[in-house]
Amino acid sequence: MSPRLAARTTQSGFVTSALRTERTIALIRITVLAIVIVVYLSSLGIGRNLGPTAVVVLEFACLYAFVCLLISASAAGTSLQLRLATLLTDVALITLWITATGGPRSEFWTLYLIAVASVGLRFGFAETVGVAFGLALLHDAFLLGARRIEWPPLVYRPMIIVLFGFAVGVLSYHLAAQRRARREVEEIAESRTLELGREREEVARLRRVDLARTELMAVAAHELRTPLAAILGVLGTLRDHGAALDDQVRTELIDGAEGQAERLSRLVQDLLTMSRIEDGVLRLSMVESDVRELVSDAALAAGLQDQVVIEVGAVGTVVCDEDAVVRVLTNLLDNAGKYAPPDEPITVVVSKEGKRVRFAVRDRGPGIPPEDRESVFDRFRRLDGDGQPGTGLGLYIARGLVDAHDGELSVGETSGGGAEFSFWLPSRKPGDHAVAVRRSDGGSPSLDVAGDRAHQIPPDVSKVTAPAAASG
């Protein structure tokens, strides 16, 4: 347990115990007051006349007991000043009551013992014995001030008060020791609970990592099988029947094998990028790039150059990793191409928003339901029943690369009902920058970018450093 947490736990335990003690004393005060009223009014040999002074004392004592009960229900009742004030008030009321019920002849001096017991509940041995001596001296002074001094009460009453204080002090000492031991046990138990919680979180994290590896192996085995089978089939055909095939057929077979090899290469590249994002070792080369060229290269890579419409506002360049941003745009365009009608354009809008550059890819397809707009960025995530080929890594990788630029990727809806994937990149100068990549192990480091305002990375982001690059 950390020192701060231990101190907070100890303080909380003290306040709770003190509140419980004050409530107990308040209830004892009310109980004793009720007994005093019943005993005095019944005139059981202690007093016969209920004078005006006694009535005033009783009325004030009832009001005071009720107020103390209310205060004991709040944390304010645990302050040292208030506890001392209630102790002095108790002693003053007891002394006034003794004076009003016969003075030296009153048997209500035993109420001082209740006051001593309340000190024992609140404080320790030394305080209890000290208050007992003080009350003994106070009562002796009260007796000595009477017109007629009776020596036996002057001796045995203070002795009883002091002995009672000593006994209560010893009990208070043992009770305090027991409370300390109980708090220590509670702190140890809470510490062990926190440690157990951290161990459970670590076990859960390792299970997620193991599940991710299992998913990766399953997807890799499934997706690699198709292009490899096609390539092996072409190679086998060329080996066995190559001499009998004309040039056009051989060219078609080789082109098909080349396409499957490119598909295989993209898949391997996706898996490697995902692994780097997961491990937090992604490296970016930040250079100044022309935004129109970025979009054009992405449209060409996605094979949608005839379908993509580029709209660039008052934006010339942006500092980014060219390959990474082209990869993001390619994945977004490839995703749009799967769902948009082939005769409808896919629009890419680049605009300036303050100190940020915003890219938006809009299609006129069926769109994405609101409940799925966050989960589509999970790895291996595919919309149910879409029937489209792919590994489910494109959007996951796109978000990881945008996060590495300290940007943000999200999905919304266009006015025509299609999907709009948009991301923004901060405006920066070329050079060294700290970047962050999203990971799945739950780390929570901070990120401090030179020249930018320091901020906190989300809990699933890890810090890496992008090397400096020459300005483009």
N, C-alpha and C positions, 0 to 999 in steps of 0.2 A: 504494500500500500504506500502511496506517495505521502510525504510529510504533510502536504496541504490537505489531502483527503483525510488523513488520520486526525489532523487538528480539527477539521470540520466535523468529523464523526464524533470526536470527543466533546466538542462544544455542543453539538446537538444532543448528545446523551446527557450532558450536564443540565441543559435547559429543561429537558423532559423530566429528569429526576427532581430538579428544583420546583418545577410546576406541580408535580405530584405531591411533594412535601408541603407546599403552600396550601394546596387544596385540602390535604389532611388536617393541617393546623386550623384552617378556616372551619372545617366541619367539627373539629374538637372544640373550638371556641364557641360555636353555636350550641353544641351539646352541653358544655359546662354552663353556659349562660342559662339554658333552659332548666338545668338542675338547680342552679342557684335561685332562680325565680320560684320554682316549685317549693324548694326547701324553705325559703324565707317566708313566702306567703302562707305556708302551712304552719308557721310558728312552732317548729319542733324544738323549742328550747334555745334556739340560736338568737332569735330576735322577736319582739312582740309588736313593735310599732313600725309602720312603714312611713317614715318622715318624708318631707318634700325633697331633701337632698338625695335620699335613696331612690326616689322616683325618677329624678333627673338623671342620676347615674345609670339606672336601668334603661331608661329611654335612649340615652346616648350610646350605651353599650350595645343595645339591639341594632341601632342604626349602623354603628361601627362594624359589627359582626357581619351584617348584610353587605356592606360596601367591600369588606375584605373578601367575602365569598365571590363577589363579582370580579374583583381584581385578580384573584387567584386563577381565574379562567383564561387570563391573557399572559403573554410573555413578560409584560411590565411587572408582574408580581414577583419576578425572580431577581430584581435588582437589589443590590446590597443596601442602598439607601432606604428603599421601601421596607425591606425586612427589618432593618434597625428601627425605622419609624414605628412599625407595628409592634415591635417588642417594647419600645418605650411607652407606647399608648396602652398596651396591655398592663404594664406595671403601674402606670398612672391610674387606670381605671380600677385595678385591684386595690390600690392604696386608698382611693376615694371611697370605694365600697366598704372597706374595713372601717374607715372613719365614720361613714354614715350608718354602720350597723353595730356600733358599740365601741369603736376604737380599740384600746388594749384588750378589752374583754371579748372582742369579736373572734369567733372561731374561723372566720373566712380568710385568715392569714394563710391557710393551706392552699389558697389559690396561687400563691407564689410558687408552689411546687409545679403547678401546671405551666407557669411561665418558664420555669427551669426546664421542664420537659420539652417545650417548644424550641428552646435554644439547642437542646441536644439533638432534636430532629433536623435543625437547620445547619448547625456548625459542628465543631469538633470538641475534643476533650477539654482543651485549655479554655476555650470560650465558655463552655458550659460551667466549669468549675469557677471561672472568674465571675460570671453572672450570678452564680449561687452565693459567692462571698459578698458580692455587691448587694444582693437582696437581703442577705442576713444582716449586713450593716445598716441598710435602710430600715429594716423592721426594728432593729435595736434602737436606732435613733428615734423612730416613731414611738417606741415604748418609753424611752427615757424622757421624751417630751411630754408625756402624760402627767397629769397632776398627781396621780397616785401610781407609784411604781410597784409592780409585782415582780419579784425576783425570779421565781421559777420560769415564767414565760420568757423572761429576758435571757435565760440560759438555754433552755431546751429547744425553743423555736428556731433560733439561728443554727443550733447544732443539727437539727433535723433538715433544715434547708441546705446546709453545706454538705451533709452526708448524702442527701438525696441528689444534689448536684454532682457529687463525685461518682455515685453509682450510675447516674444517667450519662455522665461523661465517658465512663468506661464502655457502656453500651454503645454510645455514639461512635467511639473510636473503632470498635469492632464492626459496627454497621458500615462505617466509611471504608474500612479495609475490604469488607465484602463487596461494597459497591465498586471500588476500584478494580478488584479482581474480576467482577462480572463485566465491567466495561472492557477490560483487557481481553477477556474471552470473546466478547462480542466483536471487538476490533479484529481479533485473529480470525474469527469466523467470517467476518465481512471481507477481510483480505483474501482468505481462501476462496470465498465465493467469486470475487473479482478475478482471481487467477484462474479458477475453473471456467469462468465465462470467456476469458481470453483464450484458454486452451480449446474450448468448444468452437470459438470463432476460427481458430487456426485449423482445426479439424475440418470445419465446413469449407474453409478456403481451399484446403488441399483436396477435398472431394470435388470442388468445382474445377480445380485445375486438372484433376484426373479425368473428370467428365469431359472437359474441353479437349484433352488429348485423345480420349476415346472417339469423340465426335470428329476430330481432325483426321484420325486414322481411317474412320469409316468413310468420310467424305472423300478423302484422298484416294482410297482404294476404289471407290465407286467411280469417281470422275476420271481417274487415270486409266481405268480399264477400257473405256470406249475409244479414246484416241490411240492408245497403244494397240488395241486390237485392229483398228483400221490401218495403222501404219504397218503392222506385221502382215496384215492381209495383202497390202499393196506390194510389200517387199517379197512375199512368197509368190505372188502372181508374176512379178517381173522375173524372179529367179527361175520359175518353172516354165513360164510361157512367154517370156520377154522376146524371144527370137521370133515367135509367131505373131506378135502384135504389131499393128502398124504404128506409125509415129504419132498419130493423133490420139489413139487410145493410150499409148504409153504416157503422152503428155498429160492427158486427163488424170490418169492414175497418179502420176507424180505430183500434179497440182493438188489433188485430193489429199495425198499423203502430206504435202507441205502445209495445207490448211489444218490438218489434224495435228501436225507438229507445232504449228503456231498456237493452236488451242492448248496443247499440252504445255507449251512454254508459258502462256498466260496463266494457266492454272498453277504451275509451279511458282511463278512470280507472285501470284495472289497468296499462296500458302506461306511463302517466305516473308512477304510483307506483313501478313497477319501474325506470324511468329515474332517478327521484330516489334510490332506494336504491342503484343502481349508481354514480351520480355523487356520492353522499355529501352531498346537499343537502336531505335530509328534515328538515322542521321540525315539532316537536310542541308542543302547547299543554297543559301539565300542570295539571290541575285535580283537585279531589277529587270522585269520582264514586261513585254508589250501584251496587254490584255487581249487584244484581238487575235494575235498570233497564238496565244494559249488556247482560245476557244477554237480557232481554225484547226490547230493540230489535234485537239481532242475530237472534233467532228470527223476528221480524216481517219483517226485511229479507230473510231467507232463505226466507220463505214457509212456515216449519215451526212456526208458533206452536201448532198443534194437536198436533204430534208431540213437541215438546220438553218434557222434565220438568226443572224447575229445583230443585236442592238447594243451599241456602246455609247454611253453618255459622255460626260465631261471627264473621262478617265483615260489617261495615257498609259501609265505603267503601274506596276505593283511589285513590291519586293516579296519574293517567295521562292520556293524551290520549284523550278519549272517542271521537272519530271513529276513531282508529287501533285501539283495543281492540274497538270494535263491528265494525270491518272484519275484524279477526283472527277474532273469534267467528263472524261471518257466513261467512267463508271455510271455517272448520272445520265449521260446521253444514251449509253447502252441500255440502261434501265428504262428510259423513256421510249426508246425505239421498240422495246418488247411489247409495250402496252398501248402506244399511240397508234392510231390508224395510219397505214402507209401513205395515204394521200394527204394527210394533215401535217402542217409544219411543226417542228419543235423549235421553240424560241429560247434563245439564250440572251439574257439582258444583263449588262454590266453597268453599274451605276456607282456614284460616289455618295457615301453617307457619313458626313462629318470627316473623321480621320480614318474611315474604313472604306474598303472597296467591297461591293456586294455583287455576287454572281447568282443569277436565278435561272434555272432550267425549267421551262414550262412545256407541258404536253397537253393534248386534248383527249387523253385516254379516260378510263373509268375512275381514276383517282384512287386515293387510299382512305379507307374508313378512319374516322378520328381515333377510334380505340386502338388502331394498329400503327399510328403515325410515329410512335416512339419505338415500338418493338421491331419495326422493319430494319432498324440499324443494328440489331443483335446479329452476332455471327451465325451463319448457317440458317438464318431466318428467311422463310419464304411464306408469302401469303397463301392461305389455304385455297386449294383449287384453282390456282392461276394457270397451271399447265405449261409454264414457261421454263425453258432449260436454264441451268446455272447452278452455282454452288451456294448461293446465299451469302457470299463474302463481299460482294461489290460495295454495298452501302456501308457495311461495317468498316471496310478499309477506307472508304471515302471519309467517313467521320473521323477515323483515327488520324488520317493525314491532315485534315482541317484542324483538329485539336492540336496537332504538332505545331501548326502555325499560330497557335493561340487564337484561333477563330472558332466559329460555331456553325454547325450544319443542322438544318431542320427541314421539315416537310410541311407543306400547307396545301391549300386548294386554290386553283385559278378561278377566275370569274366564269369560265365556261364549264367548270366541273372537273377539269383534269387535275393532275398533280403538279405542284411547284416545289422543287427542291432548291433551296437557296442556302448559300453560305457566305460569310464575310471574312475578310482578311484585314488585319490592322495595317495602317500605313507606317512603314518603317524605313530606315536607311540601311543600305547594304552593309554587311559586316557580321561580327559575332553576335549571336542571339541565343539565349537559353530557350529551349522549346520543350514541350511536354507531349507525351503520348499516352493514350488511354490504355489501361491494362485491367486485368480481371482479378488481381490478387488483393485489392482493397487497400493499397498504400495511400498515404495522404501527405505527400511532401508539399512544400511551398515553392513558388516560382517567383524569381526576382529578375526581371528583364532590364538590362542596362538601358537607361534613358526612358523607361516606361514606368508607370505607377505600379508598385508592388501589389500583388493580389494573391489570393489563395486558389490553388488548383482543386478541382473536385476530388473526392476521396479515391476515385479509381484512375488517377492520372499520376504518372511517374516522370521525373525530371531527367532530361538528357540534354546534351549540348550540340548545337549545330555548328559546323566549322565555318570559318569565314570564307567568303567567295568574292571573286572580283566582280565589279559592277558590270552589268550587261549593257 
